[in-house]
Amino acid sequence: MPHNRTIVIASWVLRGIAASILLQTLFFKFTAAKESVYIFSTLGAEPWGRIGSGVYELIASVLLLLPPAAAVGALLSMGATGVAILSHLTRLGISLPAVDDHGELFVLAVVTFVCSVVVLVLHWRELPIIGRTLVRA
């Protein structure tokens, strides 16, 4: 189903925001920045959790930016940021005093999650199995 111009622009803006936040964090994950090492050490997943989540977020970012795969990218992004949000709420805290982030990483995860939810709402019909099955019903 074709979208009107406003929806297409909104989709691209939201996908761009989510993908750019995910891609920006890759530098910190892949270079073992102190923030990333602290987070994954606290979660007991250093270094493989850090590297694995970086690869996962790279895939999500690329899929978000590919129009036919935007819905799948949004789902993957929601998974990554959902885990990050839960980790902040349960183990890390909203603000990470050890790295003096003032809650910035938590806010970025929430923004990415919200953008991805809206992208999924705009593109759910494009999901390979679910969208096609529900459209036929």
C-alpha positions as CSV (number, residue, x, y, z in Angstrom):
1,M,0.0,0.0,0.0
2,P,1.5,3.3,-1.0
3,H,2.0,6.0,1.6
4,N,1.3,9.7,1.2
5,R,4.2,12.1,1.2
6,T,3.9,13.1,4.9
7,I,4.1,9.5,6.0
8,V,7.1,8.8,3.8
9,I,9.0,11.9,5.1
10,A,8.1,11.0,8.7
11,S,9.2,7.5,8.2
12,W,12.6,8.6,6.7
13,V,13.2,11.1,9.5
14,L,12.3,8.5,12.3
15,R,14.4,5.8,10.6
16,G,17.3,8.2,10.2
17,I,17.1,9.2,13.9
18,A,17.0,5.6,15.1
19,A,19.7,4.4,12.7
20,S,22.1,7.3,13.5
21,I,21.8,6.8,17.2
22,L,22.5,3.0,16.8
23,L,25.4,3.7,14.4
24,Q,26.9,6.3,16.7
25,T,27.1,3.9,19.6
26,L,29.0,1.4,17.5
27,F,32.1,3.4,17.7
28,F,32.0,3.1,21.5
29,K,31.2,-0.6,21.5
30,F,33.9,-1.6,18.9
31,T,36.6,0.6,20.4
32,A,36.0,-0.6,23.9
33,A,35.2,2.9,25.2
34,K,35.0,3.1,29.0
35,E,31.2,3.6,29.0
36,S,30.6,0.4,27.0
37,V,33.1,-1.7,29.0
38,Y,31.5,-0.5,32.3
39,I,28.0,-1.3,31.1
40,F,28.8,-4.8,29.8
41,S,31.1,-5.6,32.8
42,T,28.3,-4.6,35.1
43,L,26.0,-6.9,33.1
44,G,28.6,-9.7,33.1
45,A,28.8,-9.7,29.3
46,E,32.1,-8.1,28.6
47,P,33.5,-8.4,25.9
48,W,31.3,-10.7,23.9
49,G,28.0,-9.0,24.8
50,R,29.4,-5.6,23.8
51,I,30.7,-6.9,20.5
52,G,27.6,-9.0,19.8
53,S,25.2,-6.2,20.5
54,G,27.3,-4.0,18.3
55,V,27.0,-6.4,15.4
56,Y,23.2,-6.8,16.1
57,E,22.7,-3.0,16.1
58,L,24.7,-2.6,12.9
59,I,22.4,-5.1,11.2
60,A,19.3,-3.3,12.6
61,S,20.6,0.1,11.4
62,V,21.3,-1.1,7.9
63,L,17.8,-2.8,7.7
64,L,16.1,0.4,9.0
65,L,17.7,2.4,6.1
66,L,16.7,-0.1,3.4
67,P,13.0,0.7,2.5
68,P,11.9,-3.0,1.9
69,A,13.4,-4.0,5.3
70,A,12.4,-1.0,7.4
71,A,9.8,-3.0,9.5
72,V,12.3,-5.8,10.2
73,G,15.0,-3.2,11.1
74,A,12.5,-1.5,13.4
75,L,11.8,-4.8,15.2
76,L,15.5,-5.5,15.6
77,S,16.0,-2.0,16.9
78,M,13.2,-2.4,19.4
79,G,14.7,-5.6,20.6
80,A,18.2,-4.0,21.1
81,T,16.9,-0.8,22.8
82,G,14.3,-2.7,24.8
83,V,17.1,-4.8,26.4
84,A,19.1,-1.6,27.0
85,I,16.1,0.1,28.7
86,L,15.4,-2.9,30.9
87,S,19.1,-3.2,31.8
88,H,19.1,0.5,32.8
89,L,15.9,0.1,34.9
90,T,17.0,-3.1,36.6
91,R,20.9,-3.3,36.9
92,L,22.6,-0.2,35.7
93,G,20.4,2.7,36.8
94,I,19.2,5.5,34.6
95,S,22.3,7.6,35.1
96,L,25.7,5.9,35.1
97,P,27.7,7.6,37.8
98,A,30.9,5.6,37.0
99,V,31.0,7.2,33.6
100,D,29.2,10.5,34.4
101,D,26.6,10.2,31.6
102,H,23.7,12.0,33.4
103,G,21.2,9.6,31.9
104,E,22.1,10.4,28.3
105,L,22.5,6.7,27.2
106,F,19.1,5.8,28.8
107,V,17.4,8.8,27.0
108,L,19.0,7.8,23.6
109,A,17.7,4.2,24.1
110,V,14.2,5.5,24.8
111,V,14.3,7.8,21.8
112,T,15.5,5.0,19.5
113,F,12.8,2.7,20.9
114,V,10.0,5.2,20.3
115,C,11.2,6.0,16.8
116,S,11.4,2.3,16.0
117,V,7.8,1.7,17.4
118,V,6.4,4.4,15.1
119,V,8.4,3.1,12.1
120,L,6.9,-0.4,12.8
121,V,3.4,1.1,13.0
122,L,3.9,2.8,9.7
123,H,5.4,-0.3,8.0
124,W,3.9,-3.3,9.7
125,R,2.2,-4.5,6.5
126,E,5.7,-4.9,5.0
127,L,6.8,-7.6,7.5
128,P,7.6,-10.7,5.5
129,I,5.1,-13.1,7.2
130,I,2.9,-11.3,9.7
131,G,2.0,-8.3,7.5
132,R,1.0,-10.4,4.5
133,T,-1.0,-12.9,6.5
134,L,-2.9,-10.2,8.3
135,V,-3.6,-8.2,5.1
136,R,-5.2,-11.3,3.6
137,A,-7.5,-11.9,6.5
